[in-house]
Amino acid sequence: MNTWPGPENSWEGVDAYFTWASSSGMLVLFTLVTAAICLGVIIAAARHESEVADSNK
């Protein structure tokens, strides 16, 4: 039984509480933003590698 930091219905010891965590809209938004950032990094790396390959022929 997990009794730390207090009873299971207690908010004692809670540092942060995210009310949007159960919202599917916010989770989808964060997923799309993360995917866009990853895709941007991949595209920037591919462009850089292409430029370097062309200049070293």
PDB file of N, CA, C and O in Angstrom:
ATOM      1  N   MET A   1       0.840  -1.180   0.000  1.00  0.00           N
ATOM      2  CA  MET A   1       0.000   0.000   0.000  1.00  0.00           C
ATOM      3  C   MET A   1       0.885   1.242   0.000  1.00  0.00           C
ATOM      4  O   MET A   1       1.810   1.356   0.803  1.00  0.00           O
ATOM      5  N   ASN A   2       0.598   2.153  -0.889  1.00  0.00           N
ATOM      6  CA  ASN A   2       1.380   3.385  -1.001  1.00  0.00           C
ATOM      7  C   ASN A   2       0.821   4.425  -0.043  1.00  0.00           C
ATOM      8  O   ASN A   2      -0.297   4.907  -0.228  1.00  0.00           O
ATOM      9  N   THR A   3       1.585   4.768   0.968  1.00  0.00           N
ATOM     10  CA  THR A   3       1.109   5.736   1.956  1.00  0.00           C
ATOM     11  C   THR A   3       1.910   7.024   1.927  1.00  0.00           C
ATOM     12  O   THR A   3       1.655   7.920   2.732  1.00  0.00           O
ATOM     13  N   TRP A   4       2.879   7.142   1.014  1.00  0.00           N
ATOM     14  CA  TRP A   4       3.676   8.368   0.972  1.00  0.00           C
ATOM     15  C   TRP A   4       3.081   9.329  -0.021  1.00  0.00           C
ATOM     16  O   TRP A   4       2.695   8.833  -1.079  1.00  0.00           O
ATOM     17  N   PRO A   5       2.950  10.589   0.147  1.00  0.00           N
ATOM     18  CA  PRO A   5       3.292  11.366   1.327  1.00  0.00           C
ATOM     19  C   PRO A   5       2.170  11.432   2.339  1.00  0.00           C
ATOM     20  O   PRO A   5       2.335  12.053   3.388  1.00  0.00           O
ATOM     21  N   GLY A   6       1.054  10.823   2.067  1.00  0.00           N
ATOM     22  CA  GLY A   6      -0.068  10.843   3.001  1.00  0.00           C
ATOM     23  C   GLY A   6      -1.174   9.946   2.484  1.00  0.00           C
ATOM     24  O   GLY A   6      -0.930   9.063   1.663  1.00  0.00           O
ATOM     25  N   PRO A   7      -2.385  10.168   2.960  1.00  0.00           N
ATOM     26  CA  PRO A   7      -3.509   9.369   2.474  1.00  0.00           C
ATOM     27  C   PRO A   7      -3.689   9.532   0.963  1.00  0.00           C
ATOM     28  O   PRO A   7      -3.281  10.545   0.396  1.00  0.00           O
ATOM     29  N   GLU A   8      -4.292   8.549   0.319  1.00  0.00           N
ATOM     30  CA  GLU A   8      -4.391   8.568  -1.140  1.00  0.00           C
ATOM     31  C   GLU A   8      -5.212   9.740  -1.674  1.00  0.00           C
ATOM     32  O   GLU A   8      -5.034  10.113  -2.833  1.00  0.00           O
ATOM     33  N   ASN A   9      -6.087  10.325  -0.896  1.00  0.00           N
ATOM     34  CA  ASN A   9      -6.877  11.472  -1.333  1.00  0.00           C
ATOM     35  C   ASN A   9      -6.291  12.800  -0.878  1.00  0.00           C
ATOM     36  O   ASN A   9      -6.944  13.835  -1.007  1.00  0.00           O
ATOM     37  N   SER A  10      -5.093  12.790  -0.358  1.00  0.00           N
ATOM     38  CA  SER A  10      -4.465  14.000   0.160  1.00  0.00           C
ATOM     39  C   SER A  10      -3.621  14.673  -0.915  1.00  0.00           C
ATOM     40  O   SER A  10      -3.008  13.997  -1.742  1.00  0.00           O
ATOM     41  N   TRP A  11      -3.589  16.003  -0.903  1.00  0.00           N
ATOM     42  CA  TRP A  11      -2.747  16.774  -1.821  1.00  0.00           C
ATOM     43  C   TRP A  11      -1.450  17.197  -1.138  1.00  0.00           C
ATOM     44  O   TRP A  11      -0.714  18.029  -1.668  1.00  0.00           O
ATOM     45  N   GLU A  12      -1.173  16.643   0.010  1.00  0.00           N
ATOM     46  CA  GLU A  12       0.037  16.959   0.753  1.00  0.00           C
ATOM     47  C   GLU A  12       1.270  16.527  -0.044  1.00  0.00           C
ATOM     48  O   GLU A  12       1.351  15.388  -0.502  1.00  0.00           O
ATOM     49  N   GLY A  13       2.221  17.438  -0.207  1.00  0.00           N
ATOM     50  CA  GLY A  13       3.461  17.133  -0.910  1.00  0.00           C
ATOM     51  C   GLY A  13       3.385  17.293  -2.416  1.00  0.00           C
ATOM     52  O   GLY A  13       4.370  17.022  -3.104  1.00  0.00           O
ATOM     53  N   VAL A  14       2.251  17.724  -2.956  1.00  0.00           N
ATOM     54  CA  VAL A  14       2.119  17.898  -4.400  1.00  0.00           C
ATOM     55  C   VAL A  14       2.751  19.227  -4.795  1.00  0.00           C
ATOM     56  O   VAL A  14       2.365  20.281  -4.290  1.00  0.00           O
ATOM     57  N   ASP A  15       3.733  19.169  -5.709  1.00  0.00           N
ATOM     58  CA  ASP A  15       4.414  20.380  -6.162  1.00  0.00           C
ATOM     59  C   ASP A  15       3.734  21.001  -7.375  1.00  0.00           C
ATOM     60  O   ASP A  15       3.737  22.223  -7.522  1.00  0.00           O
ATOM     61  N   ALA A  16       3.152  20.185  -8.241  1.00  0.00           N
ATOM     62  CA  ALA A  16       2.510  20.698  -9.442  1.00  0.00           C
ATOM     63  C   ALA A  16       1.281  19.843  -9.753  1.00  0.00           C
ATOM     64  O   ALA A  16       1.277  18.630  -9.540  1.00  0.00           O
ATOM     65  N   TYR A  17       0.257  20.493 -10.253  1.00  0.00           N
ATOM     66  CA  TYR A  17      -0.978  19.795 -10.619  1.00  0.00           C
ATOM     67  C   TYR A  17      -1.433  20.341 -11.964  1.00  0.00           C
ATOM     68  O   TYR A  17      -1.782  21.516 -12.075  1.00  0.00           O
ATOM     69  N   PHE A  18      -1.430  19.497 -12.980  1.00  0.00           N
ATOM     70  CA  PHE A  18      -1.777  19.923 -14.328  1.00  0.00           C
ATOM     71  C   PHE A  18      -3.220  19.548 -14.624  1.00  0.00           C
ATOM     72  O   PHE A  18      -3.539  18.370 -14.787  1.00  0.00           O
ATOM     73  N   THR A  19      -4.093  20.546 -14.694  1.00  0.00           N
ATOM     74  CA  THR A  19      -5.508  20.274 -14.928  1.00  0.00           C
ATOM     75  C   THR A  19      -5.776  19.885 -16.375  1.00  0.00           C
ATOM     76  O   THR A  19      -6.830  19.318 -16.663  1.00  0.00           O
ATOM     77  N   TRP A  20      -4.857  20.170 -17.296  1.00  0.00           N
ATOM     78  CA  TRP A  20      -5.059  19.849 -18.692  1.00  0.00           C
ATOM     79  C   TRP A  20      -4.619  18.437 -19.029  1.00  0.00           C
ATOM     80  O   TRP A  20      -4.770  18.020 -20.177  1.00  0.00           O
ATOM     81  N   ALA A  21      -4.080  17.679 -18.077  1.00  0.00           N
ATOM     82  CA  ALA A  21      -3.510  16.364 -18.368  1.00  0.00           C
ATOM     83  C   ALA A  21      -4.551  15.382 -18.886  1.00  0.00           C
ATOM     84  O   ALA A  21      -4.199  14.453 -19.613  1.00  0.00           O
ATOM     85  N   SER A  22      -5.797  15.556 -18.541  1.00  0.00           N
ATOM     86  CA  SER A  22      -6.823  14.636 -19.038  1.00  0.00           C
ATOM     87  C   SER A  22      -7.510  15.167 -20.295  1.00  0.00           C
ATOM     88  O   SER A  22      -8.417  14.522 -20.821  1.00  0.00           O
ATOM     89  N   SER A  23      -7.093  16.322 -20.776  1.00  0.00           N
ATOM     90  CA  SER A  23      -7.690  16.917 -21.967  1.00  0.00           C
ATOM     91  C   SER A  23      -7.008  16.370 -23.216  1.00  0.00           C
ATOM     92  O   SER A  23      -5.808  16.564 -23.410  1.00  0.00           O
ATOM     93  N   SER A  24      -7.768  15.694 -24.054  1.00  0.00           N
ATOM     94  CA  SER A  24      -7.175  15.125 -25.268  1.00  0.00           C
ATOM     95  C   SER A  24      -6.703  16.213 -26.223  1.00  0.00           C
ATOM     96  O   SER A  24      -5.745  16.001 -26.967  1.00  0.00           O
ATOM     97  N   GLY A  25      -7.353  17.372 -26.219  1.00  0.00           N
ATOM     98  CA  GLY A  25      -6.939  18.464 -27.099  1.00  0.00           C
ATOM     99  C   GLY A  25      -5.540  18.965 -26.796  1.00  0.00           C
ATOM    100  O   GLY A  25      -4.751  19.190 -27.713  1.00  0.00           O
ATOM    101  N   MET A  26      -5.220  19.143 -25.516  1.00  0.00           N
ATOM    102  CA  MET A  26      -3.883  19.613 -25.148  1.00  0.00           C
ATOM    103  C   MET A  26      -2.830  18.547 -25.424  1.00  0.00           C
ATOM    104  O   MET A  26      -1.720  18.869 -25.847  1.00  0.00           O
ATOM    105  N   LEU A  27      -3.166  17.285 -25.190  1.00  0.00           N
ATOM    106  CA  LEU A  27      -2.206  16.222 -25.460  1.00  0.00           C
ATOM    107  C   LEU A  27      -1.921  16.121 -26.955  1.00  0.00           C
ATOM    108  O   LEU A  27      -0.778  15.905 -27.355  1.00  0.00           O
ATOM    109  N   VAL A  28      -2.955  16.275 -27.781  1.00  0.00           N
ATOM    110  CA  VAL A  28      -2.765  16.262 -29.231  1.00  0.00           C
ATOM    111  C   VAL A  28      -1.933  17.467 -29.649  1.00  0.00           C
ATOM    112  O   VAL A  28      -1.045  17.342 -30.492  1.00  0.00           O
ATOM    113  N   LEU A  29      -2.210  18.631 -29.071  1.00  0.00           N
ATOM    114  CA  LEU A  29      -1.437  19.829 -29.396  1.00  0.00           C
ATOM    115  C   LEU A  29       0.044  19.634 -29.065  1.00  0.00           C
ATOM    116  O   LEU A  29       0.906  19.937 -29.890  1.00  0.00           O
ATOM    117  N   PHE A  30       0.343  19.135 -27.874  1.00  0.00           N
ATOM    118  CA  PHE A  30       1.739  18.902 -27.497  1.00  0.00           C
ATOM    119  C   PHE A  30       2.397  17.872 -28.409  1.00  0.00           C
ATOM    120  O   PHE A  30       3.573  18.007 -28.746  1.00  0.00           O
ATOM    121  N   THR A  31       1.655  16.853 -28.808  1.00  0.00           N
ATOM    122  CA  THR A  31       2.203  15.843 -29.717  1.00  0.00           C
ATOM    123  C   THR A  31       2.513  16.453 -31.075  1.00  0.00           C
ATOM    124  O   THR A  31       3.565  16.176 -31.651  1.00  0.00           O
ATOM    125  N   LEU A  32       1.608  17.280 -31.595  1.00  0.00           N
ATOM    126  CA  LEU A  32       1.839  17.923 -32.896  1.00  0.00           C
ATOM    127  C   LEU A  32       3.002  18.898 -32.849  1.00  0.00           C
ATOM    128  O   LEU A  32       3.796  18.959 -33.788  1.00  0.00           O
ATOM    129  N   VAL A  33       3.113  19.663 -31.767  1.00  0.00           N
ATOM    130  CA  VAL A  33       4.233  20.598 -31.623  1.00  0.00           C
ATOM    131  C   VAL A  33       5.551  19.835 -31.557  1.00  0.00           C
ATOM    132  O   VAL A  33       6.532  20.233 -32.186  1.00  0.00           O
ATOM    133  N   THR A  34       5.579  18.746 -30.801  1.00  0.00           N
ATOM    134  CA  THR A  34       6.787  17.936 -30.700  1.00  0.00           C
ATOM    135  C   THR A  34       7.155  17.330 -32.050  1.00  0.00           C
ATOM    136  O   THR A  34       8.327  17.324 -32.427  1.00  0.00           O
ATOM    137  N   ALA A  35       6.170  16.823 -32.774  1.00  0.00           N
ATOM    138  CA  ALA A  35       6.420  16.255 -34.096  1.00  0.00           C
ATOM    139  C   ALA A  35       6.926  17.314 -35.062  1.00  0.00           C
ATOM    140  O   ALA A  35       7.815  17.036 -35.867  1.00  0.00           O
ATOM    141  N   ALA A  36       6.380  18.522 -34.999  1.00  0.00           N
ATOM    142  CA  ALA A  36       6.831  19.603 -35.875  1.00  0.00           C
ATOM    143  C   ALA A  36       8.275  19.996 -35.568  1.00  0.00           C
ATOM    144  O   ALA A  36       9.055  20.253 -36.486  1.00  0.00           O
ATOM    145  N   ILE A  37       8.631  20.045 -34.306  1.00  0.00           N
ATOM    146  CA  ILE A  37      10.008  20.371 -33.930  1.00  0.00           C
ATOM    147  C   ILE A  37      10.965  19.289 -34.438  1.00  0.00           C
ATOM    148  O   ILE A  37      12.018  19.597 -34.996  1.00  0.00           O
ATOM    149  N   CYS A  38      10.594  18.028 -34.243  1.00  0.00           N
ATOM    150  CA  CYS A  38      11.441  16.929 -34.727  1.00  0.00           C
ATOM    151  C   CYS A  38      11.589  16.972 -36.241  1.00  0.00           C
ATOM    152  O   CYS A  38      12.695  16.804 -36.757  1.00  0.00           O
ATOM    153  N   LEU A  39      10.507  17.192 -36.952  1.00  0.00           N
ATOM    154  CA  LEU A  39      10.550  17.275 -38.403  1.00  0.00           C
ATOM    155  C   LEU A  39      11.406  18.451 -38.859  1.00  0.00           C
ATOM    156  O   LEU A  39      12.158  18.325 -39.825  1.00  0.00           O
ATOM    157  N   GLY A  40      11.304  19.592 -38.180  1.00  0.00           N
ATOM    158  CA  GLY A  40      12.134  20.749 -38.514  1.00  0.00           C
ATOM    159  C   GLY A  40      13.607  20.469 -38.338  1.00  0.00           C
ATOM    160  O   GLY A  40      14.420  20.880 -39.166  1.00  0.00           O
ATOM    161  N   VAL A  41      13.963  19.777 -37.273  1.00  0.00           N
ATOM    162  CA  VAL A  41      15.367  19.424 -37.041  1.00  0.00           C
ATOM    163  C   VAL A  41      15.858  18.474 -38.128  1.00  0.00           C
ATOM    164  O   VAL A  41      16.973  18.629 -38.626  1.00  0.00           O
ATOM    165  N   ILE A  42      15.047  17.505 -38.496  1.00  0.00           N
ATOM    166  CA  ILE A  42      15.441  16.546 -39.536  1.00  0.00           C
ATOM    167  C   ILE A  42      15.628  17.248 -40.878  1.00  0.00           C
ATOM    168  O   ILE A  42      16.595  16.975 -41.589  1.00  0.00           O
ATOM    169  N   ILE A  43      14.711  18.150 -41.231  1.00  0.00           N
ATOM    170  CA  ILE A  43      14.817  18.879 -42.503  1.00  0.00           C
ATOM    171  C   ILE A  43      16.049  19.771 -42.509  1.00  0.00           C
ATOM    172  O   ILE A  43      16.768  19.818 -43.507  1.00  0.00           O
ATOM    173  N   ALA A  44      16.308  20.483 -41.406  1.00  0.00           N
ATOM    174  CA  ALA A  44      17.490  21.344 -41.331  1.00  0.00           C
ATOM    175  C   ALA A  44      18.776  20.529 -41.442  1.00  0.00           C
ATOM    176  O   ALA A  44      19.721  20.956 -42.106  1.00  0.00           O
ATOM    177  N   ALA A  45      18.822  19.369 -40.805  1.00  0.00           N
ATOM    178  CA  ALA A  45      20.007  18.521 -40.891  1.00  0.00           C
ATOM    179  C   ALA A  45      20.201  17.988 -42.305  1.00  0.00           C
ATOM    180  O   ALA A  45      21.331  17.918 -42.788  1.00  0.00           O
ATOM    181  N   ALA A  46      19.117  17.612 -42.970  1.00  0.00           N
ATOM    182  CA  ALA A  46      19.210  17.103 -44.340  1.00  0.00           C
ATOM    183  C   ALA A  46      19.703  18.192 -45.294  1.00  0.00           C
ATOM    184  O   ALA A  46      20.525  17.923 -46.170  1.00  0.00           O
ATOM    185  N   ARG A  47      19.210  19.407 -45.129  1.00  0.00           N
ATOM    186  CA  ARG A  47      19.687  20.523 -45.971  1.00  0.00           C
ATOM    187  C   ARG A  47      21.167  20.777 -45.747  1.00  0.00           C
ATOM    188  O   ARG A  47      21.919  20.970 -46.702  1.00  0.00           O
ATOM    189  N   HIS A  48      21.582  20.778 -44.509  1.00  0.00           N
ATOM    190  CA  HIS A  48      22.984  21.023 -44.186  1.00  0.00           C
ATOM    191  C   HIS A  48      23.870  19.930 -44.782  1.00  0.00           C
ATOM    192  O   HIS A  48      24.905  20.219 -45.384  1.00  0.00           O
ATOM    193  N   GLU A  49      23.462  18.688 -44.613  1.00  0.00           N
ATOM    194  CA  GLU A  49      24.246  17.590 -45.156  1.00  0.00           C
ATOM    195  C   GLU A  49      24.325  17.664 -46.684  1.00  0.00           C
ATOM    196  O   GLU A  49      25.367  17.366 -47.268  1.00  0.00           O
ATOM    197  N   SER A  50      23.239  18.058 -47.320  1.00  0.00           N
ATOM    198  CA  SER A  50      23.241  18.195 -48.784  1.00  0.00           C
ATOM    199  C   SER A  50      24.187  19.298 -49.226  1.00  0.00           C
ATOM    200  O   SER A  50      24.930  19.124 -50.192  1.00  0.00           O
ATOM    201  N   GLU A  51      24.169  20.429 -48.535  1.00  0.00           N
ATOM    202  CA  GLU A  51      25.074  21.541 -48.876  1.00  0.00           C
ATOM    203  C   GLU A  51      26.541  21.146 -48.676  1.00  0.00           C
ATOM    204  O   GLU A  51      27.390  21.474 -49.504  1.00  0.00           O
ATOM    205  N   VAL A  52      26.829  20.464 -47.610  1.00  0.00           N
ATOM    206  CA  VAL A  52      28.204  20.038 -47.335  1.00  0.00           C
ATOM    207  C   VAL A  52      28.662  19.010 -48.374  1.00  0.00           C
ATOM    208  O   VAL A  52      29.804  19.057 -48.831  1.00  0.00           O
ATOM    209  N   ALA A  53      27.779  18.088 -48.746  1.00  0.00           N
ATOM    210  CA  ALA A  53      28.131  17.089 -49.748  1.00  0.00           C
ATOM    211  C   ALA A  53      28.396  17.732 -51.100  1.00  0.00           C
ATOM    212  O   ALA A  53      29.315  17.320 -51.809  1.00  0.00           O
ATOM    213  N   ASP A  54      27.600  18.743 -51.471  1.00  0.00           N
ATOM    214  CA  ASP A  54      27.793  19.424 -52.746  1.00  0.00           C
ATOM    215  C   ASP A  54      29.090  20.225 -52.769  1.00  0.00           C
ATOM    216  O   ASP A  54      29.748  20.306 -53.806  1.00  0.00           O
ATOM    217  N   SER A  55      29.462  20.817 -51.636  1.00  0.00           N
ATOM    218  CA  SER A  55      30.671  21.639 -51.614  1.00  0.00           C
ATOM    219  C   SER A  55      31.951  20.808 -51.506  1.00  0.00           C
ATOM    220  O   SER A  55      33.045  21.335 -51.708  1.00  0.00           O
ATOM    221  N   ASN A  56      31.826  19.517 -51.191  1.00  0.00           N
ATOM    222  CA  ASN A  56      33.009  18.675 -51.054  1.00  0.00           C
ATOM    223  C   ASN A  56      33.190  17.684 -52.200  1.00  0.00           C
ATOM    224  O   ASN A  56      33.932  16.711 -52.069  1.00  0.00           O
ATOM    225  N   LYS A  57      32.522  17.927 -53.313  1.00  0.00           N
ATOM    226  CA  LYS A  57      32.671  17.028 -54.470  1.00  0.00           C
ATOM    227  C   LYS A  57      33.961  17.290 -55.191  1.00  0.00           C
ATOM    228  O   LYS A  57      34.257  16.631 -56.188  1.00  0.00           O
TER     229      LYS A  57
END
